Amino acid sequence: MACLGLFGLLGIAVAGDARPRAREAGIVVGTLSPGPRNAITDVAGVGVGHASLIEGTRFHTGVTAIVPHAGNLFRQRVPAAIVVGNGFGKLLGVTQVQELGELETPILLTGTLGVWKVADAAVDWLLRQPGMEDVRSINPVVGETNDGHLSDIRARPLTPALVEQALTRLSYAVIEEGDVGAGAGTVAFGWKGGIGTSSRRLEATDGGYTVGVLVQSNFGGQLTIAGVPVWKELPDPAEYARGASAAPAKGDGSIMIVVATDAPLDASALQRLARRALVGLARTGSVMSNGSGDYVIAFSTAQENLRLADASVQSARSVAAERMTPLFQAVAEATEEAILNSLFRAHAVHGFHGDAAALPLDKVLVALRRANRLASPVPRPKH
């Protein structure tokens, strides 16, 4: 049965391309409520930009940029932390963030062999910005996952123009998901992966804070959705691929997880928060295998904790340790749902070394309905 037909049968309203987000399909992850957009941009000030390079079957790659606020991040830095789940990856800028506990550039995501070209182009662009005339040191944070199955990764085709596009065409509202930007050529659980996002908003009694997550999914394992082992119900992804060579479904691969919150957290508390994002990753069926690069970058946008570059004393307010548990729950739930959205919104890709089929949502939803795990669908936000 076609996806659209099945969605109609289940009473699920879909629009356009009939690839809903998880919550639109009736899948509710956890118990906390999402923000109005169910996206990392529910954290006020956070912006996301994509630039995709799609050329026939040869190139399916790109760049995704995440900014904590719209100002000069080098002059108004934010507290930040990085947690390594499994270190099989190429994350630039990690040691300075770990040492100083702050972020001074946008976060950029891309394909593995594009990391250094993206960093170089980003530095050029940043140094040209107003207020940067006397800067002699800068720490670009660039993460990656390997899109070499669907894209000619050895050609290293990313250009400064693409990096600038990602940095300048930012959305502070609804953002694209699936096979876009840094997710254009990624594969997760053997199916087409990509960019996904989600958010959670705490109750007023817990501070009313928002936690937003964006992922670049490119890893493997046994796909589990809302606690249901749907991998048992799904065919081999090769059966759904257009060509003879399908993307592997083994555990190796990578994921970049970016966590934003408006809760006032210092670097130590952000590190604790980032670790709990890995709980959400595990819930989807990953064990962070030997060949998987699994990283979490977390930052706080709280105005009282902005770190002014020229200040002799920096603010470091933080939610008390005894009040952190709701934030831990929020980041675990948002990470889990962001990963699902990266799969649900992605489309099949016929690529350079083979193919990646889109996750067959009809079979997924049948399995979830059988397990009584489908709720009423939630419409997609418009703004």
N, C-alpha and C positions, 0 to 999 in steps of 0.2 A: 504494500500500500504506500502511495506517495506520502511524503511528510505532510504536505498541506492537507490531504484528505484525512490523515490520522489526527492532526491537530483539530480539525473540525469535529471529528468524531468525539474527541475528548473535551470539546467545548473550549478550546484554546484559541484565542484570537491572535492572529499574526498579521504582519504587514509586509508589503514589498516582496522581499526575497524569501520569505517563509523560513528564515533562520532566526528564531527568537533567542533572547537571552534566557538563562535558566529560570529566572523568576517569572518571566512572561509565559513560560511553559508549565508553570505550576510547581516548580521545585523550590522549596523553602529550606534554606540552609541555616541551622541554628535557631535561636529564639530572639535575638536582638533585631531591632528594626533598622533597615537601611536608611541612608539619607535620601533626599528628594530625587537625586539622579542615580542613586546606587552606584556611585563612581568616586574615584579618588578626588575629583573636583568638588565633591561635597565639602571638603576641607577648604574653607575660604582662602582664596589667593592662589591655590594650586592650579597650574596650567599644564596642558599636555599638547605636544605637537608631533605630527607624523610626516615623514617623507618616504614614499615607496618607490622602488625601482622595479618595474615589471616590464620585461621585454621578452615576449614569446615564451619558449621553454627555458631559455638560458638564465635569465635573471629573475629571482624572486627574493628581494632583500630590501633593506631600508634602514631608517633611523627613527627612533622615538625619543623625544626630549620631555623631561619632567622638570618644572620649575616650582619652587616653594612659594614664590611671590613674584609680582610683576616688576619689582625694583631691581637695583643693581645688587646682585647676590654677593659679589665680592666685597662690597662696602657694607652690606647688611646681611651677614651670614646667619645661618640657622643651626641650632644644635643638631647633631646627627650621630649615627652609629652604624656600623656594618657588622653583620654576623655571617660567618661562613658555615653553611651546613655541610657541604663537601666541596673541597677546594680545587676541583678539576676545571679551572676556568681562567680567564684573562680579564680580571677586573682592575682597571687602572685607577689610581688615586686612593687605594684602600688604606695605605699605611698612614697618610697624613690625616685622614678622617679618624682613624683609630687613635692617633696620637693626640690630636687637638680637640676631637669631639665636635667638629663643626663642618659644615658644607659651604663652600665658597663659589661653586659653579653649578649650573644645571646638571642633572643626571641625564646621561645619554645612553641609550641601548641600541645595539646593532648586531651584525653577524661577527663571528669569531675573527676572521682575518681582516675585518674592517675596523677593528678597535683603534689602531694607531692612526689610520687616516682620519677617522672621525675625531679623535682627540686633537690632532694637529689642526684640522679645520675649525674645530670649536675654539681652540686657543686663539687662532688668528681672528676669528669673529669677535671673541670677547675682548681682546686687546684693542679693537677698533671702537669699542663702545665709549660713550662719554663718561668721564671720570676715571678712565683706566690708563691715562697717558703716562703715569709714572710707575706702572706695575712692572715688576721684574721677576715675579714668581707667581705661578698660578697652578692649581691642582685640579685638572679636569677629571671628573669621575665618569668613566665609560665602562659599561658592562656589556656582556655578550652571551649569546647562545649560538650554536653551530647550525647554520642553514645550508650546509653543503650538499644535502641530498636533493634539494629542490632548486638550488642556485649554483652557478659557476663561481664558487667561493674563491678559487685560486686567481680569478681575474681581478679581484679586489676593485669592483667598479664604482664604489661610492665616491662622490665628488664633493668639494666644498659647498657647491650650490645646494645639494641635497641636505647637507648638515645645516646650512643657514635656513633652509625652508622649514626644517623641523623646529629650529629655535625661534623662528619669527611667526609662524602660522600656528599660534597657540589657541587652544580652546580652554576657557575657564568654566565651561558648562558641560553639555553632553559630548562625549568623545567616541571616536570610532573604535571598534573592537574587531577581533578576528585576524584575518590575513591582511594586515596593514602595517606600515612602518617597519619596526624591528621584528614584527611577527609575520611578515610577508612569506617567509620561507621556512617557518618552524613546524615541527611535528611533535605531537604529544600522545603517548599511549599508542603510537602507530597511526593515529588519525591526524588530520590537519589541525595544528595548534595555532597560537598567535598571541595577540594582545587581549587581555581581559581585565576588567576592573569591577570593584564592588566597594561598598562602604557600610559602616554601622554607626548608629548614633546612640549614645548612652542615655539612660534616664536622667532626669534632672537631679535626682537624689545621688547619682553617681558622678555628677559634675556636668552632665549634658554635653560631653565632648564628642567629637566625630573622629573616626578612624577610617581612612581610605587606603585602598590597596590597588596597585596596578601590577600585573604580571606579564612576563614574556615567556610563554610555556613552550618547552622543547625537550621534554623528558619522558620517561617511560615508567612502566609498572603495571599494576592491575587496576583498571579504572573502577573507582567506587564513587557513587553519587548518593548523597544524603544517607550514607550508611549501607546502601544496597550494592552488592558486588555485581554491577552490570556487565563486567568483563565476561562473566559466565554466559551471558545471553547474547553477546555480540560475536559476529563472524571474525575471521582473520581479516585485518584491514586490507590484505592483498586481494581479497575477493571483491573489494569495492574500488580498487585502484583502476585507473583507465589502462595503464600499461602493464608490462610483465614485471617491472621492478617497483615494488611498493616500499614505502618507508619502513624501517625496522620498528618493531614494537617492544624491543628489549628495554631494560631499565636505564641504560646509558643515555645521556643527553644532559640538558641543563635547564635551569629556570632562574630568572631574575625577578625578585620580588621587591617592589618599592612601596614603602609604608609612609603615609603622611598622617599627622594628627595635629589638631589645634590644642590638645592638652599640653599644659606647661610641663615639659619633661627635659631633664638634663641628659647628657650623653650616656650616663650609666643607666638611667631608667629607659632610654630609647634602646639600648642594647638588650635589656630584659624584654621589652616589647617586641623587638625584632626576632628574638628566639622563638616567641610564640607563633609567629607567622609560619614557622616550620611545622607546627601542629596542624595547621590547615592544609599544608602541602601533603603531609602524611595521610590525612583523612581521604585524600583523593586516590590513594593507592601507590604512592611513591615510597621507596625505602632509601632514597638518596644513594644510588648505586655508586660503585667505584668510579665509573667514567662520567658521572654527572656533576656539573658545576652548579651548586645551589647556594645562592647568595641573597641576603636581605639587606636593603639600605633603608634606614628609617630616619625621619626628621620631624621636628616639631616646628609649627608655624606660629606658636604663641608669641604675641607681640612683646610681652614683657621679657622674653628670652632672646630677642634678636641680639646678635653679637656684632656691635659696630667695630669696624676694622681698626679705628684709631682710638678706641676707648681704652683707658688704662685698667679699668675694672669692668668685668663682664657679669651680667645677670645670670643666675643659674637656679631659678625657682623650679620646683618639681613636685608633682603629685606624690603624696606620701606613699611609701611602700605598701602600707596596709590598704591603700585605696586603688592599687594597680590591677587587681584581678578582673574587674569589668573591662578594662582596656585589653587585657590578655585575651578574654573571650571575644572581644570585638575583632581583634586582628586575626585570630584563628578563623572565625566565621567568614570575614571579608576575603581572606586569602583563598579559602576553599571555594567560595562562590566566584571569585575573579577567575580562578582556573577553569571552572565550568563554563563561564562566559566566553573564555578564550576558545574553547572547543565548540560551543554551541553556535557562535557567530562566524566561525571560519568556514570557508568554502573549499571544495576540492581543487587541487592544483596539479597540473601536469608539468613536471619540472625537469631539471637538467639531467639528473641521474635516475629519475623515476618519478613516481606519483605519490600523492597523499590524498586519500579519500576524506571527505567530510564525515564527521561522526554521524552515523545513521540515527537521527533523532527519533524516527518512528519506533525502532527497536528499543531504544533507551526508554522512551516514555511508556511503552507497553510493560517493560520490566518494572518500572517504578510504580505504575498503576497497579500491577499485580501485587506489589509489596505494600500497597496503600500509602505511598509516599508522595502523591500528587495533591496539591492544594489548588485553590482558585488562582488562575493566572493574574499577573499584575501588568497593566499596560506600560509600555515603554515611555519614559519621560520625553517631552518634546523640546525642552530648553535646558 
